[in-house]
Amino acid sequence: MGHKRVFNIITSQCINGQWGIADIAFSITSKEKALWQMDTINRLTERGEWFVGSEWHYEIQKDELNPVDGQPRFVRDIMIKCVETGVLVLYRMIESPLNNMYISK
């Protein structure tokens, strides 16, 4: 039996220098599909379509593979900044072992 894993994409906001508690935005069992989801976040942000309905503008600050040295489970980070408010939004893709808390369909 192969090594089972899940790729969680978490999101958190930094307001006035304080990071909020991260929430899971997506849980995907395929690394390829999880990377595709991160690409989608990047593309839609660049086109102004990710934060639908917002009157503010957002720009990609960074998009890095393996963003934390020595932590191979951190696969990719996308940092987005609101131009008007300076609020940062982080999307981080993390590889985790698949355990019994995940129920496959």
N, C-alpha and C positions, 0 to 999 in steps of 0.2 A: 504494500500500500504506500502511495506517495505521500510526501509532506503536504499536508493541507494547510492553507493559509487564506487570510482575508486581507483586503486592502481597504482600510478606513480612510476616508477623506474627512478631516476635521476642520472646523472653522472657528475662528476667534477674532474678536475686535479689540483694538487698542485705542482707548479714548483717554486723552490727557495723560499719556504715558503709562496707563494701567491696562494690562491685558485682562480680558474677561475669561471666564471658564470656557473651555473649548467644548463644542457640541459636534457630534458626528453628523455630517451632511450626507455622506454616502458610504455604504459598505458593499464592496464588489469583490468577488472571488477570483476574477481574472486580472492579472497585472496589466495586460494589454488594454482591457476595457477601462480600468481605473486611470491609466495614463491618458487614454482617449478622453475621459471625463475631465481631467485636468486641462488638456488641450482645449476642450470646449469652453471651460471657464475662462481661459486666456483669450480665446478668439472673441467670445461674446463681450468680454470686458473691453477689449480693444475697439469693438464696433459700437459700444455704448448700449448693448442689449442685455447685459447680465443683471443689472439692478433695474429691472423694468419698473416704470412708474416713478422713478426718482428724478427730481429736477436737478440733482447734482451730477457732477462728472467724475469719473474714476479713471485712474491710469495704473498700469502695471509698474510696480517699483522693482520687483525682481521675480525671476522664474528660474529656480535652481534645482538640478538633480543632486541627490545626496547632500542636502544642505547642512547637515550637522556632522562634522568630522568625528569618526569613531562610533557613529550610530547608524549602522547599515540598514536598520529597519525604517529610518526616515528616508523615504524614496524621493519626494519632490515637494518643494514649497513654491507657492505663488503668493506674493505680497501685493495687495492692491491698496491704493491710497485715494481717498476722496479729495479732489482738488480744492473744493471750497472749505471743508472742515478740518482736513488733515487727519481724519480718522483712518487708521490702518485696518485692513481685513486680511487675515492669513488663512490660506487653504493649505493644509499639510497632508500629504499622502503618507500613511504609515502602514508597514507590513506587520501583521500580527498572526500568530498561530490560530487556526480555526479550532475552536473548542465547542463544547456542548451548549454554549449560550446562543450559538447561531444555528438556526433550524433551516435546512435546505428544503426546497420545494421539489 
